[in-house]
Amino acid sequence: MFSFRSVLLVAVALISACSRSAPANVAAMVNGRAITYADLEKRFQSEFATPTDHPSDDQVSIQRLEILRTLVDEEIMVQRAEREGLMAVDADVEAKFTELKAPYTQEEFQKQLNARKITVEDLKTKLRRDLSVEKLFNREIKSQIAITDKDISDFYAANKASFNLAEPQIHMAQILVTPTADPNVHNLKNDKATDDSGALKKIENIMARIHQGDDFAMLAQNYSEDPNSTQNGGDLGFIPESSLEQANAELRKTVMTLSPGQTTGVLRTQNGYRIFKVISREPAGQRELSDPKVQQTIRETLINRKDQLLKAAYYEVARNEAKVTNYFANRIIGNHEKK
């Protein structure tokens, strides 16, 4: 006969096993809402549409786990936006969709969708979710950030030496196009050249649009393939003139002839094709707190710091409050334990 303790242990084991068993085709559950393996695979194919190497099965599983974590976080935030009545409306989605589609012909736009293995409906669904989360962050985080004059003066006092330029510097931005599709590059259009001829054609098209008056920063965000500057509109910050000389004497010569606001032509470099823009020039010497540029730089730095801090904390709090079951992770652990 079974003792009461044995029955209890069996019951606990059954409950535990049931809690780990996954509903059919569900990779994770977030507050009772499913993220399916189809959702996971669609995002995986979109993010890694053109792999440049041959990852192992373990590496692919790691990539899928990372994408699923992103999908879980997105779902948590979308549900918060829903509760707060902040979901993007059709007009928001259509406006953003039109903005993304504007630079392309219909054929070119469809080609971009095909490359990412998504449909127009898939894109609009993601835009609605992204815009909704953006509304949530604007209300819950950005609207709460206030930088005072004292904050700015304190930062300047603590970092005064960094505003003393030992030599003239040039504030520059760039657009880079490479002949290989780097999976670490995430421009807004997910547009990546795959060979040298494609890279040259792409950079020449970008150059033509610059000549037509298109905004350099937006073009960089949409098309540049530099993982370090693309999200910042290609902004490289202030570069000492001597660094330009060390990097490439011909480049320095070209840049030194430009006035603020002007761009180079297409330059072929070791890593691909580049277009540089001179934003401003700063002579050597100490920059004082009274300089509006100094104040603006400090303000933007402090806002970005606060935004990153509050956003990271907000995600952690939201995760703590959410009920999440990652069946895909459970499956991987289970398969490993069987070996």
Summary of the structure (lengths in Angstrom):
residues: 339
radius of gyration: 25.1
end to end distance: 33.9
largest distance: 93.6
contacts: 910
relative contact order: 0.13
helix: 59%
strand: 14%
